[in-house]
Amino acid sequence: MAMKCSRCGGAMEAGFTTALGLLGGSEIDRLRQVSSLLFVVKGTPTRLNPLRALQQGLADEPADRAYRIEGARCATCGALDFFALEEHTA
């Protein structure tokens, strides 16, 4: 899929985020990894009372949803666009 920059119209290069220095392994190994950064949409906070928390779980209230962050960089102006398209499953 060819993407165009929303700012200048240049060609976008697909890529991913990294957390260099936070992940183990050599620098080369870290550059080959898939992004470990996630965007989390908060669900309903769990109640502190254990009985209420169980009732909440049984009621199937919304839980946190996590999405892997993907992005693209404009080859012309360097602008970054980030997307969180697919829900991340552990």
Biopython code that builds the backbone (N, CA, C, O; Angstrom):
import numpy as np
from Bio.PDB.StructureBuilder import StructureBuilder

atoms = [
    (1, "MET", "N", (0.845, -1.169, 0.000)),
    (1, "MET", "CA", (0.000, 0.000, 0.000)),
    (1, "MET", "C", (0.893, 1.235, 0.000)),
    (1, "MET", "O", (1.672, 1.430, 0.933)),
    (2, "ALA", "N", (0.795, 2.060, -1.016)),
    (2, "ALA", "CA", (1.581, 3.286, -1.099)),
    (2, "ALA", "C", (0.848, 4.390, -0.340)),
    (2, "ALA", "O", (-0.309, 4.702, -0.625)),
    (3, "MET", "N", (1.546, 4.969, 0.625)),
    (3, "MET", "CA", (0.951, 6.046, 1.413)),
    (3, "MET", "C", (1.627, 7.352, 1.042)),
    (3, "MET", "O", (2.812, 7.383, 0.712)),
    (4, "LYS", "N", (0.854, 8.432, 1.101)),
    (4, "LYS", "CA", (1.390, 9.759, 0.855)),
    (4, "LYS", "C", (1.321, 10.565, 2.147)),
    (4, "LYS", "O", (0.376, 10.423, 2.923)),
    (5, "CYS", "N", (2.314, 11.402, 2.374)),
    (5, "CYS", "CA", (2.384, 12.254, 3.559)),
    (5, "CYS", "C", (1.220, 13.244, 3.555)),
    (5, "CYS", "O", (0.937, 13.879, 2.539)),
    (6, "SER", "N", (0.554, 13.366, 4.693)),
    (6, "SER", "CA", (-0.564, 14.303, 4.801)),
    (6, "SER", "C", (-0.077, 15.750, 4.876)),
    (6, "SER", "O", (-0.871, 16.678, 4.724)),
    (7, "ARG", "N", (1.213, 15.947, 5.106)),
    (7, "ARG", "CA", (1.754, 17.303, 5.234)),
    (7, "ARG", "C", (2.322, 17.837, 3.928)),
    (7, "ARG", "O", (2.032, 18.969, 3.540)),
    (8, "CYS", "N", (3.142, 17.019, 3.239)),
    (8, "CYS", "CA", (3.812, 17.514, 2.027)),
    (8, "CYS", "C", (3.512, 16.696, 0.782)),
    (8, "CYS", "O", (3.882, 17.107, -0.317)),
    (9, "GLY", "N", (2.847, 15.542, 0.922)),
    (9, "GLY", "CA", (2.533, 14.708, -0.227)),
    (9, "GLY", "C", (3.640, 13.740, -0.621)),
    (9, "GLY", "O", (3.505, 13.016, -1.608)),
    (10, "GLY", "N", (4.751, 13.719, 0.150)),
    (10, "GLY", "CA", (5.864, 12.822, -0.134)),
    (10, "GLY", "C", (5.527, 11.367, 0.146)),
    (10, "GLY", "O", (4.497, 11.061, 0.747)),
    (11, "ALA", "N", (6.399, 10.481, -0.292)),
    (11, "ALA", "CA", (6.207, 9.036, -0.084)),
    (11, "ALA", "C", (6.485, 8.671, 1.373)),
    (11, "ALA", "O", (7.444, 9.162, 1.967)),
    (12, "MET", "N", (5.646, 7.811, 1.943)),
    (12, "MET", "CA", (5.807, 7.359, 3.325)),
    (12, "MET", "C", (6.512, 6.009, 3.333)),
    (12, "MET", "O", (6.242, 5.151, 2.493)),
    (13, "GLU", "N", (7.425, 5.828, 4.298)),
    (13, "GLU", "CA", (8.148, 4.573, 4.503)),
    (13, "GLU", "C", (7.590, 3.911, 5.754)),
    (13, "GLU", "O", (7.609, 4.509, 6.830)),
    (14, "ALA", "N", (7.088, 2.672, 5.628)),
    (14, "ALA", "CA", (6.551, 1.963, 6.786)),
    (14, "ALA", "C", (7.680, 1.610, 7.744)),
    (14, "ALA", "O", (8.800, 1.332, 7.316)),
    (15, "GLY", "N", (7.388, 1.621, 9.029)),
    (15, "GLY", "CA", (8.387, 1.271, 10.029)),
    (15, "GLY", "C", (7.737, 0.921, 11.348)),
    (15, "GLY", "O", (6.531, 0.682, 11.406)),
    (16, "PHE", "N", (8.525, 0.888, 12.407)),
    (16, "PHE", "CA", (8.004, 0.547, 13.722)),
    (16, "PHE", "C", (8.790, 1.289, 14.787)),
    (16, "PHE", "O", (9.881, 1.799, 14.528)),
    (17, "THR", "N", (8.230, 1.346, 15.981)),
    (17, "THR", "CA", (8.889, 1.999, 17.107)),
    (17, "THR", "C", (9.798, 1.001, 17.812)),
    (17, "THR", "O", (9.573, -0.207, 17.751)),
    (18, "THR", "N", (10.816, 1.510, 18.475)),
    (18, "THR", "CA", (11.685, 0.660, 19.287)),
    (18, "THR", "C", (11.908, 1.338, 20.624)),
    (18, "THR", "O", (11.610, 2.520, 20.798)),
    (19, "ALA", "N", (12.427, 0.585, 21.550)),
    (19, "ALA", "CA", (12.791, 1.118, 22.855)),
    (19, "ALA", "C", (14.257, 0.770, 23.086)),
    (19, "ALA", "O", (14.590, 0.041, 24.021)),
    (20, "LEU", "N", (15.127, 1.295, 22.231)),
    (20, "LEU", "CA", (16.551, 0.990, 22.333)),
    (20, "LEU", "C", (17.057, 1.307, 23.734)),
    (20, "LEU", "O", (16.732, 2.351, 24.300)),
    (21, "GLY", "N", (17.852, 0.402, 24.286)),
    (21, "GLY", "CA", (18.365, 0.575, 25.635)),
    (21, "GLY", "C", (17.467, -0.037, 26.691)),
    (21, "GLY", "O", (17.915, -0.313, 27.803)),
    (22, "LEU", "N", (16.199, -0.252, 26.355)),
    (22, "LEU", "CA", (15.275, -0.858, 27.313)),
    (22, "LEU", "C", (15.103, -2.349, 27.069)),
    (22, "LEU", "O", (14.681, -3.085, 27.961)),
    (23, "LEU", "N", (15.432, -2.793, 25.858)),
    (23, "LEU", "CA", (15.292, -4.201, 25.508)),
    (23, "LEU", "C", (16.644, -4.888, 25.576)),
    (23, "LEU", "O", (17.674, -4.242, 25.383)),
    (24, "GLY", "N", (16.658, -6.178, 25.845)),
    (24, "GLY", "CA", (17.913, -6.920, 25.923)),
    (24, "GLY", "C", (18.487, -7.224, 24.555)),
    (24, "GLY", "O", (17.828, -7.014, 23.537)),
    (25, "GLY", "N", (19.714, -7.718, 24.529)),
    (25, "GLY", "CA", (20.356, -8.097, 23.278)),
    (25, "GLY", "C", (21.222, -6.997, 22.716)),
    (25, "GLY", "O", (21.299, -5.894, 23.256)),
    (26, "SER", "N", (21.876, -7.327, 21.611)),
    (26, "SER", "CA", (22.751, -6.348, 20.977)),
    (26, "SER", "C", (21.924, -5.303, 20.234)),
    (26, "SER", "O", (20.724, -5.483, 20.026)),
    (27, "GLU", "N", (22.573, -4.213, 19.838)),
    (27, "GLU", "CA", (21.863, -3.150, 19.128)),
    (27, "GLU", "C", (21.290, -3.661, 17.809)),
    (27, "GLU", "O", (20.181, -3.286, 17.429)),
    (28, "ILE", "N", (22.040, -4.516, 17.106)),
    (28, "ILE", "CA", (21.556, -5.072, 15.840)),
    (28, "ILE", "C", (20.315, -5.924, 16.085)),
    (28, "ILE", "O", (19.346, -5.830, 15.332)),
    (29, "ASP", "N", (20.330, -6.765, 17.142)),
    (29, "ASP", "CA", (19.169, -7.593, 17.457)),
    (29, "ASP", "C", (17.961, -6.723, 17.774)),
    (29, "ASP", "O", (16.844, -7.036, 17.362)),
    (30, "ARG", "N", (18.176, -5.638, 18.500)),
    (30, "ARG", "CA", (17.067, -4.765, 18.875)),
    (30, "ARG", "C", (16.442, -4.118, 17.650)),
    (30, "ARG", "O", (15.229, -3.912, 17.620)),
    (31, "LEU", "N", (17.240, -3.793, 16.637)),
    (31, "LEU", "CA", (16.698, -3.154, 15.442)),
    (31, "LEU", "C", (15.835, -4.101, 14.626)),
    (31, "LEU", "O", (15.016, -3.648, 13.826)),
    (32, "ARG", "N", (15.999, -5.397, 14.808)),
    (32, "ARG", "CA", (15.222, -6.388, 14.058)),
    (32, "ARG", "C", (13.922, -6.759, 14.765)),
    (32, "ARG", "O", (13.102, -7.471, 14.185)),
    (33, "GLN", "N", (13.709, -6.306, 15.982)),
    (33, "GLN", "CA", (12.536, -6.696, 16.740)),
    (33, "GLN", "C", (11.291, -5.958, 16.279)),
    (33, "GLN", "O", (11.369, -4.867, 15.714)),
    (34, "VAL", "N", (10.146, -6.570, 16.529)),
    (34, "VAL", "CA", (8.860, -5.925, 16.297)),
    (34, "VAL", "C", (8.620, -4.984, 17.471)),
    (34, "VAL", "O", (9.078, -5.247, 18.583)),
    (35, "SER", "N", (7.921, -3.914, 17.233)),
    (35, "SER", "CA", (7.665, -2.926, 18.276)),
    (35, "SER", "C", (7.048, -3.565, 19.515)),
    (35, "SER", "O", (6.153, -4.403, 19.412)),
    (36, "SER", "N", (7.534, -3.162, 20.679)),
    (36, "SER", "CA", (6.967, -3.622, 21.944)),
    (36, "SER", "C", (6.118, -2.539, 22.592)),
    (36, "SER", "O", (5.571, -2.746, 23.675)),
    (37, "LEU", "N", (6.004, -1.390, 21.944)),
    (37, "LEU", "CA", (5.189, -0.316, 22.486)),
    (37, "LEU", "C", (3.732, -0.554, 22.112)),
    (37, "LEU", "O", (3.419, -0.891, 20.970)),
    (38, "LEU", "N", (2.846, -0.375, 23.085)),
    (38, "LEU", "CA", (1.425, -0.601, 22.870)),
    (38, "LEU", "C", (0.649, 0.660, 23.223)),
    (38, "LEU", "O", (1.071, 1.433, 24.083)),
    (39, "PHE", "N", (-0.475, 0.866, 22.568)),
    (39, "PHE", "CA", (-1.421, 1.914, 22.913)),
    (39, "PHE", "C", (-2.576, 1.212, 23.610)),
    (39, "PHE", "O", (-3.154, 0.279, 23.053)),
    (40, "VAL", "N", (-2.927, 1.647, 24.829)),
    (40, "VAL", "CA", (-3.947, 0.960, 25.623)),
    (40, "VAL", "C", (-5.171, 1.850, 25.793)),
    (40, "VAL", "O", (-5.067, 2.993, 26.238)),
    (41, "VAL", "N", (-6.325, 1.312, 25.432)),
    (41, "VAL", "CA", (-7.603, 1.973, 25.677)),
    (41, "VAL", "C", (-8.118, 1.409, 26.997)),
    (41, "VAL", "O", (-8.396, 0.215, 27.105)),
    (42, "LYS", "N", (-8.244, 2.282, 28.004)),
    (42, "LYS", "CA", (-8.640, 1.826, 29.333)),
    (42, "LYS", "C", (-10.073, 1.309, 29.339)),
    (42, "LYS", "O", (-10.969, 1.898, 28.734)),
    (43, "GLY", "N", (-10.265, 0.197, 30.036)),
    (43, "GLY", "CA", (-11.589, -0.367, 30.230)),
    (43, "GLY", "C", (-12.166, 0.139, 31.541)),
    (43, "GLY", "O", (-11.714, 1.151, 32.077)),
    (44, "THR", "N", (-13.156, -0.561, 32.051)),
    (44, "THR", "CA", (-13.760, -0.211, 33.327)),
    (44, "THR", "C", (-12.806, -0.621, 34.449)),
    (44, "THR", "O", (-12.408, -1.785, 34.504)),
    (45, "PRO", "N", (-12.423, 0.299, 35.349)),
    (45, "PRO", "CA", (-11.511, -0.072, 36.435)),
    (45, "PRO", "C", (-12.118, -1.176, 37.310)),
    (45, "PRO", "O", (-13.318, -1.175, 37.583)),
    (46, "THR", "N", (-11.284, -2.102, 37.737)),
    (46, "THR", "CA", (-11.739, -3.195, 38.598)),
    (46, "THR", "C", (-12.005, -2.662, 39.998)),
    (46, "THR", "O", (-11.214, -1.891, 40.541)),
    (47, "ARG", "N", (-13.111, -3.075, 40.569)),
    (47, "ARG", "CA", (-13.475, -2.641, 41.922)),
    (47, "ARG", "C", (-12.501, -3.236, 42.940)),
    (47, "ARG", "O", (-11.980, -4.332, 42.730)),
    (48, "LEU", "N", (-12.253, -2.531, 44.027)),
    (48, "LEU", "CA", (-11.335, -2.997, 45.066)),
    (48, "LEU", "C", (-11.943, -4.121, 45.897)),
    (48, "LEU", "O", (-11.219, -4.996, 46.372)),
    (49, "ASN", "N", (-13.260, -4.109, 46.080)),
    (49, "ASN", "CA", (-13.941, -5.141, 46.835)),
    (49, "ASN", "C", (-13.920, -6.430, 46.009)),
    (49, "ASN", "O", (-14.419, -6.437, 44.884)),
    (50, "PRO", "N", (-13.347, -7.536, 46.548)),
    (50, "PRO", "CA", (-13.233, -8.775, 45.762)),
    (50, "PRO", "C", (-14.566, -9.309, 45.243)),
    (50, "PRO", "O", (-14.630, -9.804, 44.118)),
    (51, "LEU", "N", (-15.626, -9.217, 46.038)),
    (51, "LEU", "CA", (-16.938, -9.697, 45.598)),
    (51, "LEU", "C", (-17.449, -8.837, 44.449)),
    (51, "LEU", "O", (-17.953, -9.359, 43.454)),
    (52, "ARG", "N", (-17.318, -7.521, 44.585)),
    (52, "ARG", "CA", (-17.744, -6.606, 43.511)),
    (52, "ARG", "C", (-16.899, -6.828, 42.245)),
    (52, "ARG", "O", (-17.421, -6.762, 41.132)),
    (53, "ALA", "N", (-15.595, -7.091, 42.418)),
    (53, "ALA", "CA", (-14.715, -7.340, 41.271)),
    (53, "ALA", "C", (-15.154, -8.613, 40.534)),
    (53, "ALA", "O", (-15.158, -8.647, 39.303)),
    (54, "LEU", "N", (-15.524, -9.666, 41.293)),
    (54, "LEU", "CA", (-16.009, -10.908, 40.687)),
    (54, "LEU", "C", (-17.310, -10.653, 39.935)),
    (54, "LEU", "O", (-17.483, -11.120, 38.809)),
    (55, "GLN", "N", (-18.229, -9.908, 40.563)),
    (55, "GLN", "CA", (-19.489, -9.581, 39.894)),
    (55, "GLN", "C", (-19.232, -8.781, 38.616)),
    (55, "GLN", "O", (-19.893, -8.984, 37.598)),
    (56, "GLN", "N", (-18.273, -7.880, 38.687)),
    (56, "GLN", "CA", (-17.916, -7.072, 37.528)),
    (56, "GLN", "C", (-17.405, -7.967, 36.400)),
    (56, "GLN", "O", (-17.782, -7.788, 35.242)),
    (57, "GLY", "N", (-16.544, -8.932, 36.739)),
    (57, "GLY", "CA", (-16.021, -9.858, 35.740)),
    (57, "GLY", "C", (-17.115, -10.714, 35.129)),
    (57, "GLY", "O", (-17.113, -10.965, 33.924)),
    (58, "LEU", "N", (-18.045, -11.159, 35.953)),
    (58, "LEU", "CA", (-19.154, -11.980, 35.462)),
    (58, "LEU", "C", (-20.093, -11.172, 34.576)),
    (58, "LEU", "O", (-20.742, -11.728, 33.690)),
    (59, "ALA", "N", (-20.170, -9.857, 34.809)),
    (59, "ALA", "CA", (-21.039, -8.988, 34.011)),
    (59, "ALA", "C", (-20.403, -8.655, 32.668)),
    (59, "ALA", "O", (-21.015, -7.986, 31.836)),
    (60, "ASP", "N", (-19.170, -9.124, 32.457)),
    (60, "ASP", "CA", (-18.461, -8.920, 31.186)),
    (60, "ASP", "C", (-18.291, -7.440, 30.846)),
    (60, "ASP", "O", (-18.497, -7.025, 29.706)),
    (61, "GLU", "N", (-17.906, -6.639, 31.872)),
    (61, "GLU", "CA", (-17.636, -5.219, 31.638)),
    (61, "GLU", "C", (-16.376, -5.081, 30.795)),
    (61, "GLU", "O", (-15.510, -5.955, 30.835)),
    (62, "PRO", "N", (-16.261, -3.999, 30.034)),
    (62, "PRO", "CA", (-15.111, -3.834, 29.136)),
    (62, "PRO", "C", (-13.769, -3.852, 29.872)),
    (62, "PRO", "O", (-13.605, -3.211, 30.910)),
    (63, "ALA", "N", (-12.822, -4.597, 29.317)),
    (63, "ALA", "CA", (-11.461, -4.646, 29.862)),
    (63, "ALA", "C", (-10.570, -3.732, 29.032)),
    (63, "ALA", "O", (-10.997, -3.201, 28.006)),
    (64, "ASP", "N", (-9.330, -3.549, 29.478)),
    (64, "ASP", "CA", (-8.366, -2.775, 28.700)),
    (64, "ASP", "C", (-8.157, -3.447, 27.347)),
    (64, "ASP", "O", (-8.145, -4.674, 27.251)),
    (65, "ARG", "N", (-7.993, -2.648, 26.315)),
    (65, "ARG", "CA", (-7.677, -3.159, 24.975)),
    (65, "ARG", "C", (-6.332, -2.567, 24.574)),
    (65, "ARG", "O", (-6.134, -1.356, 24.670)),
    (66, "ALA", "N", (-5.413, -3.408, 24.128)),
    (66, "ALA", "CA", (-4.082, -2.952, 23.746)),
    (66, "ALA", "C", (-3.884, -3.120, 22.243)),
    (66, "ALA", "O", (-4.321, -4.106, 21.651)),
    (67, "TYR", "N", (-3.215, -2.134, 21.636)),
    (67, "TYR", "CA", (-2.952, -2.144, 20.196)),
    (67, "TYR", "C", (-1.467, -1.916, 19.964)),
    (67, "TYR", "O", (-0.874, -1.029, 20.579)),
    (68, "ARG", "N", (-0.862, -2.702, 19.087)),
    (68, "ARG", "CA", (0.533, -2.518, 18.712)),
    (68, "ARG", "C", (0.640, -1.245, 17.867)),
    (68, "ARG", "O", (-0.165, -1.030, 16.961)),
    (69, "ILE", "N", (1.630, -0.408, 18.164)),
    (69, "ILE", "CA", (1.817, 0.845, 17.444)),
    (69, "ILE", "C", (2.637, 0.590, 16.179)),
    (69, "ILE", "O", (3.741, 0.049, 16.243)),
    (70, "GLU", "N", (2.091, 0.982, 15.041)),
    (70, "GLU", "CA", (2.788, 0.907, 13.768)),
    (70, "GLU", "C", (2.882, 2.331, 13.230)),
    (70, "GLU", "O", (2.107, 3.202, 13.625)),
    (71, "GLY", "N", (3.820, 2.560, 12.342)),
    (71, "GLY", "CA", (3.957, 3.913, 11.849)),
    (71, "GLY", "C", (4.586, 4.000, 10.479)),
    (71, "GLY", "O", (4.951, 2.997, 9.865)),
    (72, "ALA", "N", (4.699, 5.231, 10.022)),
    (72, "ALA", "CA", (5.331, 5.515, 8.741)),
    (72, "ALA", "C", (6.028, 6.865, 8.851)),
    (72, "ALA", "O", (5.600, 7.742, 9.602)),
    (73, "ARG", "N", (7.119, 7.017, 8.084)),
    (73, "ARG", "CA", (7.910, 8.242, 8.074)),
    (73, "ARG", "C", (7.953, 8.771, 6.656)),
    (73, "ARG", "O", (8.141, 8.012, 5.706)),
    (74, "CYS", "N", (7.776, 10.088, 6.516)),
    (74, "CYS", "CA", (7.848, 10.711, 5.203)),
    (74, "CYS", "C", (9.309, 10.810, 4.777)),
    (74, "CYS", "O", (10.141, 11.341, 5.513)),
    (75, "ALA", "N", (9.618, 10.298, 3.587)),
    (75, "ALA", "CA", (10.985, 10.335, 3.073)),
    (75, "ALA", "C", (11.395, 11.753, 2.690)),
    (75, "ALA", "O", (12.589, 12.029, 2.571)),
    (76, "THR", "N", (10.443, 12.652, 2.495)),
    (76, "THR", "CA", (10.739, 14.019, 2.083)),
    (76, "THR", "C", (10.907, 14.965, 3.273)),
    (76, "THR", "O", (11.950, 15.604, 3.417)),
    (77, "CYS", "N", (9.878, 15.056, 4.131)),
    (77, "CYS", "CA", (9.921, 16.043, 5.225)),
    (77, "CYS", "C", (10.199, 15.440, 6.594)),
    (77, "CYS", "O", (10.411, 16.180, 7.555)),
    (78, "GLY", "N", (10.205, 14.094, 6.708)),
    (78, "GLY", "CA", (10.513, 13.441, 7.971)),
    (78, "GLY", "C", (9.349, 13.338, 8.940)),
    (78, "GLY", "O", (9.538, 12.875, 10.065)),
    (79, "ALA", "N", (8.150, 13.754, 8.543)),
    (79, "ALA", "CA", (6.985, 13.673, 9.424)),
    (79, "ALA", "C", (6.673, 12.214, 9.751)),
    (79, "ALA", "O", (6.875, 11.324, 8.924)),
    (80, "LEU", "N", (6.179, 11.983, 10.963)),
    (80, "LEU", "CA", (5.806, 10.638, 11.396)),
    (80, "LEU", "C", (4.297, 10.546, 11.566)),
    (80, "LEU", "O", (3.667, 11.470, 12.081)),
    (81, "ASP", "N", (3.726, 9.441, 11.137)),
    (81, "ASP", "CA", (2.327, 9.117, 11.377)),
    (81, "ASP", "C", (2.291, 7.773, 12.074)),
    (81, "ASP", "O", (2.957, 6.832, 11.643)),
    (82, "PHE", "N", (1.513, 7.672, 13.155)),
    (82, "PHE", "CA", (1.388, 6.425, 13.904)),
    (82, "PHE", "C", (-0.034, 5.910, 13.823)),
    (82, "PHE", "O", (-0.992, 6.682, 13.788)),
    (83, "PHE", "N", (-0.157, 4.581, 13.794)),
    (83, "PHE", "CA", (-1.439, 3.919, 13.690)),
    (83, "PHE", "C", (-1.495, 2.779, 14.705)),
    (83, "PHE", "O", (-0.474, 2.162, 15.007)),
    (84, "ALA", "N", (-2.678, 2.502, 15.223)),
    (84, "ALA", "CA", (-2.900, 1.377, 16.121)),
    (84, "ALA", "C", (-4.074, 0.596, 15.538)),
    (84, "ALA", "O", (-5.211, 0.758, 15.982)),
    (85, "LEU", "N", (-3.802, -0.245, 14.548)),
    (85, "LEU", "CA", (-4.870, -0.867, 13.769)),
    (85, "LEU", "C", (-5.370, -2.169, 14.347)),
    (85, "LEU", "O", (-6.581, -2.353, 14.465)),
    (86, "GLU", "N", (-4.479, -3.090, 14.716)),
    (86, "GLU", "CA", (-4.898, -4.413, 15.185)),
    (86, "GLU", "C", (-4.771, -4.527, 16.691)),
    (86, "GLU", "O", (-3.780, -4.080, 17.270)),
    (87, "GLU", "N", (-5.768, -5.123, 17.327)),
    (87, "GLU", "CA", (-5.699, -5.337, 18.770)),
    (87, "GLU", "C", (-4.618, -6.357, 19.076)),
    (87, "GLU", "O", (-4.524, -7.396, 18.422)),
    (88, "HIS", "N", (-3.803, -6.050, 20.077)),
    (88, "HIS", "CA", (-2.678, -6.916, 20.469)),
    (88, "HIS", "C", (-3.201, -7.989, 21.407)),
    (88, "HIS", "O", (-3.919, -7.696, 22.363)),
    (89, "THR", "N", (-2.835, -9.243, 21.126)),
    (89, "THR", "CA", (-3.182, -10.345, 22.023)),
    (89, "THR", "C", (-1.881, -10.916, 22.563)),
    (89, "THR", "O", (-0.945, -11.175, 21.807)),
    (90, "ALA", "N", (-1.830, -11.108, 23.854)),
    (90, "ALA", "CA", (-0.598, -11.565, 24.502)),
    (90, "ALA", "C", (-0.247, -12.968, 24.177)),
    (90, "ALA", "O", (0.766, -13.477, 24.656)),
]
sb = StructureBuilder()
sb.init_structure("model")
sb.init_model(0)
sb.init_chain("A")
sb.init_seg("    ")
for serial, (resi, resn, name, xyz) in enumerate(atoms, 1):
    if name == "N":
        sb.init_residue(resn, " ", resi, " ")
    sb.init_atom(name, np.array(xyz, "f"), 0.0, 1.0, " ", f" {name:<3s}", serial, name[0])
structure = sb.get_structure()
